[in-house]
Amino acid sequence: TTCARAIPGGSWLATGSEDGHVQVWVLGEGGVPDQSTRPSAVLRGHEAPITAMDVSDGLRLVASGDSDGLVLVHAIRGSRLALALEAPVPEGRDDGRQGQPEAVTALALDVHGPRLVVARG
């Protein structure tokens, strides 16, 4: 597991991994997944390790970003891919990395509407 995000109040949890998969877990009593339980969903689409994620219970979405800069947003219901985007690399870099993939370092879903904030670098 490379990162994890839980819903405030603890009804479900999403975890990201080195293999690029995102797993969604329904939490039991005490906000802990049962060790013998399998994930309720496996969200696919990344080919690089997951480096950041956010979840929204109200929107029922999981946003995940990877080390190559790809951001995916999945709807929990049906494990459906809702959005795929590659966050832009800042122009005018002088560190010799212009055009190189840059990891997503933070994601935030806006609970009041369809907005997503992405940080890279």
Contacts in CASP RR format, 6 or more apart in sequence:
PFRMAT RR
TARGET T0000
AUTHOR 0000-0000-0000
METHOD contacts of the structure
MODEL  1
TTCARAIPGGSWLATGSEDGHVQVWVLGEGGVPDQSTRPSAVLRGHEAPI
TAMDVSDGLRLVASGDSDGLVLVHAIRGSRLALALEAPVPEGRDDGRQGQ
PEAVTALALDVHGPRLVVARG
1 15 0 8 1.000
1 16 0 8 1.000
1 17 0 8 1.000
2 16 0 8 1.000
2 17 0 8 1.000
2 18 0 8 1.000
2 49 0 8 1.000
2 50 0 8 1.000
2 51 0 8 1.000
3 15 0 8 1.000
3 16 0 8 1.000
3 50 0 8 1.000
3 51 0 8 1.000
3 52 0 8 1.000
3 53 0 8 1.000
4 13 0 8 1.000
4 14 0 8 1.000
4 15 0 8 1.000
4 16 0 8 1.000
4 53 0 8 1.000
5 13 0 8 1.000
5 14 0 8 1.000
5 53 0 8 1.000
5 54 0 8 1.000
5 55 0 8 1.000
5 62 0 8 1.000
6 12 0 8 1.000
6 13 0 8 1.000
6 14 0 8 1.000
6 27 0 8 1.000
6 31 0 8 1.000
6 55 0 8 1.000
7 13 0 8 1.000
7 55 0 8 1.000
7 57 0 8 1.000
8 57 0 8 1.000
10 27 0 8 1.000
10 31 0 8 1.000
11 26 0 8 1.000
11 27 0 8 1.000
11 57 0 8 1.000
12 24 0 8 1.000
12 25 0 8 1.000
12 26 0 8 1.000
12 27 0 8 1.000
12 40 0 8 1.000
12 55 0 8 1.000
12 57 0 8 1.000
12 76 0 8 1.000
13 24 0 8 1.000
13 25 0 8 1.000
13 27 0 8 1.000
13 33 0 8 1.000
14 22 0 8 1.000
14 23 0 8 1.000
14 24 0 8 1.000
14 25 0 8 1.000
14 43 0 8 1.000
14 53 0 8 1.000
14 55 0 8 1.000
14 62 0 8 1.000
14 64 0 8 1.000
15 22 0 8 1.000
15 23 0 8 1.000
15 25 0 8 1.000
16 22 0 8 1.000
16 23 0 8 1.000
16 50 0 8 1.000
16 53 0 8 1.000
16 64 0 8 1.000
17 23 0 8 1.000
17 49 0 8 1.000
17 50 0 8 1.000
18 49 0 8 1.000
18 50 0 8 1.000
19 49 0 8 1.000
20 44 0 8 1.000
20 45 0 8 1.000
20 46 0 8 1.000
20 47 0 8 1.000
20 48 0 8 1.000
20 49 0 8 1.000
20 50 0 8 1.000
20 66 0 8 1.000
21 42 0 8 1.000
21 43 0 8 1.000
21 44 0 8 1.000
21 46 0 8 1.000
21 50 0 8 1.000
22 42 0 8 1.000
22 43 0 8 1.000
22 44 0 8 1.000
22 46 0 8 1.000
22 50 0 8 1.000
22 53 0 8 1.000
22 62 0 8 1.000
22 64 0 8 1.000
22 72 0 8 1.000
22 74 0 8 1.000
23 39 0 8 1.000
23 41 0 8 1.000
23 42 0 8 1.000
23 43 0 8 1.000
24 39 0 8 1.000
24 40 0 8 1.000
24 41 0 8 1.000
24 42 0 8 1.000
24 43 0 8 1.000
24 62 0 8 1.000
24 76 0 8 1.000
25 33 0 8 1.000
25 37 0 8 1.000
25 39 0 8 1.000
25 40 0 8 1.000
26 33 0 8 1.000
26 37 0 8 1.000
26 40 0 8 1.000
27 33 0 8 1.000
28 34 0 8 1.000
41 76 0 8 1.000
41 78 0 8 1.000
41 79 0 8 1.000
42 79 0 8 1.000
43 62 0 8 1.000
43 64 0 8 1.000
43 72 0 8 1.000
43 74 0 8 1.000
43 79 0 8 1.000
43 81 0 8 1.000
45 72 0 8 1.000
45 81 0 8 1.000
45 84 0 8 1.000
46 64 0 8 1.000
46 65 0 8 1.000
46 66 0 8 1.000
46 70 0 8 1.000
46 72 0 8 1.000
47 66 0 8 1.000
47 68 0 8 1.000
47 70 0 8 1.000
48 66 0 8 1.000
48 67 0 8 1.000
48 68 0 8 1.000
48 69 0 8 1.000
48 70 0 8 1.000
49 66 0 8 1.000
49 67 0 8 1.000
50 64 0 8 1.000
50 65 0 8 1.000
50 66 0 8 1.000
51 65 0 8 1.000
51 66 0 8 1.000
51 67 0 8 1.000
51 103 0 8 1.000
51 104 0 8 1.000
51 105 0 8 1.000
52 64 0 8 1.000
52 65 0 8 1.000
52 103 0 8 1.000
52 104 0 8 1.000
52 105 0 8 1.000
52 106 0 8 1.000
52 107 0 8 1.000
52 119 0 8 1.000
53 62 0 8 1.000
53 63 0 8 1.000
53 64 0 8 1.000
53 65 0 8 1.000
53 107 0 8 1.000
54 62 0 8 1.000
54 63 0 8 1.000
54 107 0 8 1.000
54 108 0 8 1.000
54 109 0 8 1.000
55 61 0 8 1.000
55 62 0 8 1.000
55 63 0 8 1.000
55 109 0 8 1.000
56 63 0 8 1.000
56 109 0 8 1.000
56 111 0 8 1.000
58 111 0 8 1.000
59 109 0 8 1.000
59 111 0 8 1.000
59 113 0 8 1.000
59 114 0 8 1.000
60 75 0 8 1.000
60 76 0 8 1.000
60 77 0 8 1.000
61 73 0 8 1.000
61 74 0 8 1.000
61 75 0 8 1.000
61 76 0 8 1.000
61 82 0 8 1.000
61 109 0 8 1.000
62 73 0 8 1.000
62 74 0 8 1.000
62 76 0 8 1.000
63 71 0 8 1.000
63 72 0 8 1.000
63 73 0 8 1.000
63 107 0 8 1.000
63 109 0 8 1.000
63 116 0 8 1.000
64 71 0 8 1.000
64 72 0 8 1.000
64 73 0 8 1.000
64 74 0 8 1.000
64 107 0 8 1.000
65 71 0 8 1.000
65 72 0 8 1.000
65 104 0 8 1.000
65 107 0 8 1.000
65 118 0 8 1.000
66 103 0 8 1.000
66 104 0 8 1.000
67 101 0 8 1.000
67 103 0 8 1.000
67 104 0 8 1.000
68 101 0 8 1.000
68 103 0 8 1.000
69 86 0 8 1.000
69 87 0 8 1.000
69 101 0 8 1.000
69 102 0 8 1.000
69 103 0 8 1.000
69 104 0 8 1.000
69 120 0 8 1.000
70 84 0 8 1.000
70 85 0 8 1.000
70 86 0 8 1.000
70 104 0 8 1.000
71 83 0 8 1.000
71 84 0 8 1.000
71 85 0 8 1.000
71 86 0 8 1.000
71 87 0 8 1.000
71 104 0 8 1.000
71 107 0 8 1.000
71 116 0 8 1.000
71 118 0 8 1.000
72 81 0 8 1.000
72 83 0 8 1.000
72 84 0 8 1.000
73 81 0 8 1.000
73 82 0 8 1.000
73 83 0 8 1.000
73 84 0 8 1.000
73 109 0 8 1.000
73 116 0 8 1.000
74 80 0 8 1.000
74 81 0 8 1.000
74 82 0 8 1.000
75 82 0 8 1.000
83 116 0 8 1.000
87 102 0 8 1.000
87 104 0 8 1.000
87 118 0 8 1.000
87 120 0 8 1.000
89 98 0 8 1.000
89 99 0 8 1.000
89 100 0 8 1.000
89 102 0 8 1.000
89 120 0 8 1.000
91 98 0 8 1.000
92 98 0 8 1.000
93 99 0 8 1.000
102 120 0 8 1.000
102 121 0 8 1.000
103 120 0 8 1.000
103 121 0 8 1.000
104 118 0 8 1.000
104 119 0 8 1.000
104 120 0 8 1.000
105 119 0 8 1.000
105 120 0 8 1.000
105 121 0 8 1.000
106 117 0 8 1.000
106 118 0 8 1.000
106 119 0 8 1.000
107 116 0 8 1.000
107 117 0 8 1.000
107 118 0 8 1.000
107 119 0 8 1.000
108 116 0 8 1.000
108 117 0 8 1.000
109 115 0 8 1.000
109 116 0 8 1.000
110 116 0 8 1.000
110 117 0 8 1.000
END
